[in-house]
């Protein structure tokens, strides 16, 4: 059994597509893509017959991508049972298919002249920083006629804008995760939407959002930012700032340690005008699952605020400055630092999209239509999560036996490769040892100052490991009968 084969059932959940043949083919497709995440569909399958079978599966209208995604989400919800508190990280990414001009069903992206799909994902992450899987994913193409309407976005109802994705993700998450698990929705500035806060209050879900708007407060002349800046410093501490690659007009920044001050406040924010008295239900005619839950009107809301500002930042770097709004308590130092820690885990959703695009190479898929592509993305979404899960599980539980993630039939092959002159140990190696060995297959050097391996070396190593296991299987099939024959002679 390869790593990919062992992961299929747990990752996909009990999917039923309505035909035994389709269910069987689905598992074959997932195993193939998981074993060769960086390869094109023809190279991953190896033969024309297998490639054609995969293409037929992805183009089959009876294969419902929504069913694939929902089954994965239900499996994720099961993995969240017993965690107590789960962070639902939401973020959007663009999938660029400009280089595939024959692909039908895509639309314009943010950059002029680029075309593709948009994907909005909700990733469940435990407080230990380990991703438990996807809870929700939306994929869509922008309408050509809707581009260029940024100037009028405040005049249009929310379902006419892409802001609806945040609320749909919230509703789906709350519907999936049981009442025994506290869900905290975490997102960046794009999610600073009053409707999201109002809906979360109705659903009794918690949230932590980085603020984009300097909102008006009830009974206060000063606005949100000035009010929290006027508060005394609750605590100051050293914050590890990771290395940041350059992006667009923003230059790259090295890894460093920043001294930050933390201030908190509890305020009551005013709803935006002129929508304060408009019924939310009238905005959701296309989304009945939200209409029945939406409050009748937007009212003032009490929120906690955490402001993190860097003290004496060095010249030439962008200083740390986070204004966080939350439904969580912020009264104590521990409360405030918990909010900061949760927000820092938000970048895991960006790593997930990185694995999906760079590790699974979803932007290189050569398919004929967007619906074929969406089925392939539903499959590869599970593959990308599993790589992310393995990477951070090894950091959270380094001393766990490797069999929690690496099948009992696989780790001996890995051991024989990395320790060719040593006997097989009586017990499996630790998860940290196994994952570092997998990463070394993918190019990780494992030097003392290298730290723990990242997702890139792990996904490359997993591909090589599965190839090694298949080679070992083939050798056994060829050599064992031959040895038996020789001994009998």
N, C-alpha and C positions, 0 to 999 in steps of 0.2 A: 504494500500500500504506500503510495506516495503522499507527500504532504498535501497536495491539492486534492487527492481523493478523500483523505481523511476530513478535510474541511467542508466538503460539499454539503452534507446533511445539516451540520450545525449552523452553517452560514445561511443557507437558503430557507431552512425551515420546511415544514410539510407542504410543499407546493403541489397543487393539483391543477393541471391545465385542461383537464377534461378528456384527455386521451393518454393511455398508457405509453404509447409510442412517443408522444411529445414530452411526457415526464422523463422518460429514459434519455431522450436526446438532450434535454435541458441539462441533465447532470453531466453528460459527456461534453457538452459545450463549455460548461463551467470548469470542469477538470482541465480541459485543453487550454482555455484562456488563463487559468490560474497557474498552470505549469509553464506557460510561455507568455507572460504579461507584456513583454516588450515587442513581441513579434506581430507581424501582420497575420490576418486570418489564414491565408494560404501557407505561410511558413510555420505557423503554430500547428496546423493540422497535418502537414507533411505530405498528403496525397490529394489528388484531384477529387477522389470519391468523398473523403472526409471533409474537404473544403466545400464541396457542393452540398453536402448534408447540413453543414453549419449555415451556409447561405440560405438554404431552403427553410431552416428553422427561423432565422432572423427575419425572413420576408413573409412568414406565414401569418396571415391576419388572425388566426385562431390563437396565436401566442399573445396574450394580453400583458403588456409591460406593466400595467398597473397591478396586476395580480402578482407578478414577480416582485415588485417593490413592496407591496403590502405584506407578502409572506416574509420577506427579509425584516420588515419593520416589526412584525409580530415576534419573530425570533429574537430581535434586539430587546423588545420589551420583556421577554422571558429572562434574558441575561441581566436585566436591571433589577429583578426581584431580589430583595434582601439587601440592596445597597443603601437604603435609607434616603439618600439624596443623590440625584442625577442632574448633571448639567446638560441642557439641550442647546448645543451650539449651532447657531444658524449663520449661513453666509451664502453669497452668490458668486458664481464664477461664469466666465464666458468660454464657450467651446468654439474655436475658430476653424471653419471649414472652407475658408476662402480658396485654398489650393485645390478644392474639389468642385470645380465649376458645374459639373453635371449633377451634383447632389440637389435633389428637390426637397422643398419644404423648410428651408432655412430662411433666416431673415437678417437684417442689418444688426451689427454690433456697435459698441461705443465708438470705435475708431472708424472714420469715414472710409468707405470702400471695403471694409471687412464684413464677412458674412458667417453666420453660424447659429448656434443655439445658446440659450441661457439655462443654467442649472442652479437651483436653489436647494441646498441640502440642510438637514437637521441631524446632527451627529450626537448620539448619547455618550457622555463621558462621565466616569465615576470621579469622586473627589480625589482618587489616587492618580488621576491623569491618564487612565487607560480607557481607550475608546471601546464602547460595547457594541457599536453598530449604528446603522442608519435608522432613524425613526420616520423620516419623511424625505422625499425628494421630488421636486417639480422640474420639468423640462419644457421649454417653450421657445418658439421663434417669434421675434418681434414682427409686427405688421408694418410693412413698408409705408403705409399711409399714416402710421402713428409717429414716425420719426420726426424730429424737429419741433416737438410740442413742449419742450422743457419750460418755455416761458409761461405756459398756461397750466402747469401741473397743479397749482394750488386751486384752480377753479374747477377741476374735474373731480368727480367722486372717486373714492379710493379704489374701487374695483376697476376703474378705467386707467389706473396707474399700476406699475409693477409693485407698489408698496403692499399690495394684497398678499404677496408671497409670505410675508412675515406672519400675518394673522392665520393664513392657512396652515403654516407650519406649526403654530402654537396650538390650534384646534386639533390637528392630527396627533400631536404629541400627547396632549391631555387625554384624548380618547384612547390611546394605546396603553399608556403607563398606568398601572393600578393605583388605587388610593393609598396604599402603604408606602409608596415611593414619592418623596417630595421632588418636584421638577422645578429647576431654575433655568429659564430661558436666558441665554447669554448671547449678545450680539454687539456689533460695532455701530458706528454713528448713523449708518444708513437706516437702522431700525428705530431711531428716535422718532417714533410715530405715536401720537396721543391715542389713536384708536387701539393700538396694540396694548397699551397700559390699561385702557378701559376694559378691553375684552379679557385680559388676564385677570383682572379683579373679579369679573363675573365667574370665571372658571376656577378661581381660587389658586391659580398658579403663581409662582414667584418669577421675578425677572431681574436682570442686571444688564443695563444698556449704557453704552458710552454716549453722552449727550452731544448733539449737534446744534440744538437750538437753545438760545438764552431765553428761557420762558418767563412769562409774567407770573407773579405770585399773588395769592389771595391776601389782601390786607397789608401788602408791602409796597413801598415805593420803589425799592431796588428790585432788580431782576435776579434770576437764579444765580448767575455767576458771581455777581457782586456780593450777594448775601452769603454765599459759602466762603468766598475769599476773606470776608470780614471775621470769620470764626477763628478762634485760637487754634494753634497747631496741636492736634491730638497726640501725634507721635511722629518721630523721624527715624529712618533706618536706611541701610544700604540695600539698594535694589540692583540685582544682576540684569543688565541690559544685553540681550544677545546680539550677535553680529547681524547686520541687516544689509542685504545686497542692494545695489542701486536699482531704481525703478523709475522710468520716465525722467522727470526733472529732479527727482530726489537722489542725491548721491549716496553711495554705499557708506555705511558706518561700521567701525570695528566694535567688537565685544568690549564692554566696559562695565564699571560699577558706578551707579549714580546714587548720590545722597538725596533722598526725597522727603518732603514734608507731607503729612496727611491731615486733612481737615474734613470734618463731617458736619452735616446739618439735617434736620427734618423739616420739610417745607410742604406747603400746599400749592400746587401749580394750577393755573387757570387753563381751561380748555382753549384750543385755538379758535379764533374768530374768522369768518362768521358761522362756523359750523357748530357752535356750542349747543344750540338747541335743536339741531337737525337729528332726526332719527337715524341711527346706524342701519336699521333693518332695510331702509329703502335703498341703501347702497349695495346690498348684497343679493340682488335678485338672481345672480349667476351662481351664488354659493349658498345653497340652503342650509348646509351644515353650520355655517356661521350665522345666518339670519336668525335662526331659532335661539342662538346664544347671545346675540349682540344686545347691549343695553339700549334702552329706548332713546337716550340722549347722552351726550358727553357732559360730565359734571366735574367740578374740581376734585383733584386726587392728592392725597398725602403721599409723599415719596421721600425716601432717604437719599442723601447725596454724599458722595465721597469724592474729594478733590485731591489728586496726587500731583505735586509740582516738584520739579528738580531744584535743588539748592545749589547755586553757583555752578551752572553747567559749563563745561569747557567750551572754548571758542570753536566754531566750525562744525558743531554737531547740533542736531535737533533735540532740544531739551524734552525730558519726559513731562507730559502734562495730560492727565486723564481726568475728565469730569464724568463720574459714573452716577447714574440714577438707578434706584433699586427699590423693590418692595421688601427687601430683607432688612433686618435691624442694623443700625449703624451707631448705636449709642456708645459702645466700648471700643477699645483699641483692637481687641480680638475680632469684633464684628467688622470693623473697617478693613483689617488685614485679610479677613476671609473674603470680603468682596474683591479686594485687589488680586488675591490669589485666583479666584474664579475668573476674573477678567483676563488674567495672564494665560489661563488655559484655553481661551478663545482661539488662539492661533492654531490649535490642533485641527480645526475645521479647514484652515488654509493648507495645513500639511496633507489633509485628506484629499483636497482638490489637487494638490501637487502630485500625489501618488497616482490619482486617477488620470491626470494629463501626461505626466512624465514617465511614470512607471508602467501604466497600462496603455499608454500611447493612444488614447481615445480620439485625439484629433487627427490621427493618421488612418483611421478606419476608412476603407474604400467601399462604401455602400451606396446604393442607388437612390434611396429615399430617406427622409427624416424618420419615418416610422420604423424602418429597418434599424436605423441608427439608435433610436430610443430603446429598442429591445436589446441591442448590444450593450448600451450603457447600463441598463437594468442588471445585466449579468456582471459587467465589469465593476459596478458599484460595490458588489460583494467582495470581489477580489481585492480592490483597493483598500477597503476597510480592514480586511484580514491582515494585510501587510502592516498597516498602521497599528493594529492591535498587538501583533507580535513584537513590534519595535518597542512599544512602551510598556507592555507587560513584563518584558525582560528587565526593565529598569525598576518597575514597581515591586516585582516579586523575583529578585535575582536568584534566591536560594531554593525556589520551588523546583521540583523535578522537571526535567525538560519534557516529559511525557504529557504535561498539561497542554502542550502546543505541538510537539513533534511526536508522531506515532511511534509505538514500540518497535515496529518493523523498520523504521527509518533511521533512528539515532545510531544503531550499530554501524550502518554504512558511513554515516558522518564521522563516527569515531575512528573507524578503520582508515579513513582518508587522512584525518588530522593526526593520528597516532599510529602510524603503520607498524611500528616495532613493539607496541605495547599490547598486552592482552586486554580483552574486552572487560570492563569493570563489572562487578556483580550487581551494582545498582546504576541507574541512569545518571548521567552528569546533570549538573544544575541547568536551569533555564538560561542563565547568563552565559555559561560556558558554551551551550549549544548554539545560542543566537550569535555569539561572537564567532564561532566556527563557521556558521552559515554566512555571516557577513564577510569573513575572510575569503570564502569562495567567490564573493562578489567584488573583491578588491580592497576590503578593509585591512589595514596593516596591523592594527592591534598594538601599536606602540604605547608606551606608558602614558604619554601626553596626548594620545588621540581621543580619549574619552570613550563614550559608548557609541556603537555603530548607529548610523541613521538609516532612513527608509531606503535610500538608493542602493547602498551596498547589500541590504537585506533582501530586497526584491530580486536583485541580480543573483545573489547567492542561492535563494530558493529555487530559481530556475535551474541552476547547475546541480543542486542537490537532487531535484526530481529526475534530471537526466541520469545522474549517477545511480539512483535507485532503479530506474528502468533498465539500465545497463546490467546491474547486479541481477535483476530478475532474469534477464535474457541469458546471462552467463549460467545461472542455476538451471534454467530449462535446457541448455545445450550440454553442459558439463556433467550434471548429475546422472542423466541416463547413460552417458558415455562411460562414466566411472563405474556405474552399476554393471554395465555390460563387461567392462574389463575385469572386474572382480569375479564375475560369474565364470568367465573364461579361465 
